[in-house]
Amino acid sequence: MNNIKEQIESRRKIHDVIVVEGKNDTVAILRAVEADTIETRGSAVGSDVIAEVKRAQEKRGVIILTDPDGAGERIRRIISQEVPGCKQAFLPQDEARGEKGLGVEHAKPEAIRCALAEARTEDATLSPLISWEAYLEAGLAGGKDSGKIRERLAEALGIGYANGKQFYRRLHLLRITREEFEEALCRAKEEREEPHG
């Protein structure tokens, strides 16, 4: 059972170990919650880091919270392949933007708490809950606005932006239900249609 939200609300130490990229990310995590972290120290993700993450996953559980950029996605993918069953937490790019770039270290404590509270466990062993056809019908791949729709949908679901195929894979791995998908898609389309100004 995922009781991270309860741990955050009651200000208890988070049981799971949080994987981040560096020391500044750990500092940002500790401003938001009481937790232990594992730092990957860059996108190379050495065998020592993988071994540490495996031990943490076996003993306590792991939440991956990397920067919402290409390097962060690469780290997330490597760890997820090597250590199945990790929980995935995502920060929207606009919540992780700072003067010197994009990263967990720039996120406000409340944004980090929200991302952790919405962490989901991957499961690649089950059939997809959303068909590729429904995904295409929703305009999430192959269209001129597909990237913008995926961006809004990612934010509505709290699962982080990715390209067309990766985003579909993420919906499957994180077990996004058809109902969650359709509700978030409606919210994303409403945002798109709201007049600005």
LODRENLUM-371716 format. One line per field, with one value per residue (C-alpha): x, y negated, z negated; residue in three letters; residue number from 1. Coordinates in steps of 0.25 Angstrom, whole numbers. Layout:
<atoms>
x	(X,...)
y	(Y,...)
z	(Z,...)
residu	(ALA,...)
num	(NUM,...)
</atoms>
This chain:
<atoms>
x	(0,5,4,14,3,-1,14,15,2,6,20,26,39,36,39,44,57,57,67,71,83,91,94,86,74,76,76,63,56,60,54,41,41,49,55,67,73,82,89,93,104,101,95,105,98,109,108,110,98,90,94,90,77,74,77,68,57,58,58,49,45,50,44,51,50,59,60,49,59,66,77,67,59,71,74,60,60,73,69,55,61,71,62,48,36,41,31,32,30,30,32,25,36,30,31,46,51,61,70,81,73,63,64,58,68,59,46,38,36,21,23,33,22,12,21,24,10,6,17,12,18,22,17,21,15,0,-7,-9,-21,-22,-21,-11,-24,-30,-17,-16,-31,-27,-17,-5,4,5,-2,3,-2,2,13,5,-6,3,10,-4,-8,5,3,-12,-7,5,14,24,25,31,31,19,24,30,18,9,19,18,3,4,15,9,-5,-12,-27,-36,-44,-32,-28,-41,-43,-29,-31,-43,-36,-25,-34,-42,-29,-25,-39,-39,-38,-25,-26)
y	(0,-14,-23,-33,-44,-40,-41,-55,-60,-55,-60,-47,-42,-36,-21,-20,-25,-36,-35,-49,-53,-62,-68,-81,-72,-65,-79,-82,-69,-72,-85,-78,-65,-57,-46,-38,-40,-33,-42,-37,-47,-50,-42,-31,-23,-14,0,-4,-13,-2,7,-3,-6,10,11,-1,5,18,12,0,-3,-14,-27,-32,-48,-53,-66,-67,-68,-58,-54,-52,-43,-35,-33,-29,-19,-13,-11,-6,5,9,8,12,7,-6,-17,-29,-43,-55,-70,-78,-86,-100,-95,-92,-104,-113,-124,-114,-103,-92,-83,-77,-87,-99,-93,-99,-90,-89,-85,-74,-69,-68,-61,-50,-49,-46,-35,-23,-9,-4,10,15,29,25,22,7,0,-10,-5,-11,-14,-22,-29,-33,-37,-46,-53,-50,-45,-49,-62,-76,-79,-65,-71,-82,-72,-62,-73,-78,-63,-60,-72,-68,-53,-58,-48,-57,-60,-50,-48,-41,-26,-28,-35,-24,-14,-23,-22,-7,-5,-14,-8,-20,-16,-19,-28,-35,-37,-42,-52,-58,-59,-67,-76,-77,-81,-91,-98,-98,-104,-115,-129,-136,-151)
z	(0,4,-9,-4,-4,-19,-23,-16,-23,-37,-35,-38,-31,-18,-18,-4,1,11,23,28,37,27,14,17,20,7,0,7,3,-11,-11,-7,-15,-24,-16,-12,2,12,21,35,37,51,63,64,52,48,43,29,30,36,25,14,21,21,6,3,12,5,-9,-9,5,15,21,33,34,45,53,63,75,84,74,63,72,76,61,58,70,66,51,55,64,54,42,46,37,33,30,40,36,46,45,56,63,59,44,46,54,48,52,56,62,59,47,34,27,32,28,16,4,7,22,17,6,17,27,16,11,26,27,35,36,50,54,68,66,68,81,85,79,91,105,115,124,112,110,125,125,113,122,114,125,140,140,140,126,120,112,106,102,96,88,82,80,73,64,61,58,50,58,66,81,91,106,112,111,97,92,96,89,77,77,77,67,57,59,62,63,75,65,60,75,80,68,69,84,82,73,82,94,86,82,97,101,90,95,90,88)
residu	(MET,ASN,ASN,ILE,LYS,GLU,GLN,ILE,GLU,SER,ARG,ARG,LYS,ILE,HIS,ASP,VAL,ILE,VAL,VAL,GLU,GLY,LYS,ASN,ASP,THR,VAL,ALA,ILE,LEU,ARG,ALA,VAL,GLU,ALA,ASP,THR,ILE,GLU,THR,ARG,GLY,SER,ALA,VAL,GLY,SER,ASP,VAL,ILE,ALA,GLU,VAL,LYS,ARG,ALA,GLN,GLU,LYS,ARG,GLY,VAL,ILE,ILE,LEU,THR,ASP,PRO,ASP,GLY,ALA,GLY,GLU,ARG,ILE,ARG,ARG,ILE,ILE,SER,GLN,GLU,VAL,PRO,GLY,CYS,LYS,GLN,ALA,PHE,LEU,PRO,GLN,ASP,GLU,ALA,ARG,GLY,GLU,LYS,GLY,LEU,GLY,VAL,GLU,HIS,ALA,LYS,PRO,GLU,ALA,ILE,ARG,CYS,ALA,LEU,ALA,GLU,ALA,ARG,THR,GLU,ASP,ALA,THR,LEU,SER,PRO,LEU,ILE,SER,TRP,GLU,ALA,TYR,LEU,GLU,ALA,GLY,LEU,ALA,GLY,GLY,LYS,ASP,SER,GLY,LYS,ILE,ARG,GLU,ARG,LEU,ALA,GLU,ALA,LEU,GLY,ILE,GLY,TYR,ALA,ASN,GLY,LYS,GLN,PHE,TYR,ARG,ARG,LEU,HIS,LEU,LEU,ARG,ILE,THR,ARG,GLU,GLU,PHE,GLU,GLU,ALA,LEU,CYS,ARG,ALA,LYS,GLU,GLU,ARG,GLU,GLU,PRO,HIS,GLY)
num	(1,2,3,4,5,6,7,8,9,10,11,12,13,14,15,16,17,18,19,20,21,22,23,24,25,26,27,28,29,30,31,32,33,34,35,36,37,38,39,40,41,42,43,44,45,46,47,48,49,50,51,52,53,54,55,56,57,58,59,60,61,62,63,64,65,66,67,68,69,70,71,72,73,74,75,76,77,78,79,80,81,82,83,84,85,86,87,88,89,90,91,92,93,94,95,96,97,98,99,100,101,102,103,104,105,106,107,108,109,110,111,112,113,114,115,116,117,118,119,120,121,122,123,124,125,126,127,128,129,130,131,132,133,134,135,136,137,138,139,140,141,142,143,144,145,146,147,148,149,150,151,152,153,154,155,156,157,158,159,160,161,162,163,164,165,166,167,168,169,170,171,172,173,174,175,176,177,178,179,180,181,182,183,184,185,186,187,188,189,190,191,192,193,194,195,196,197)
</atoms>
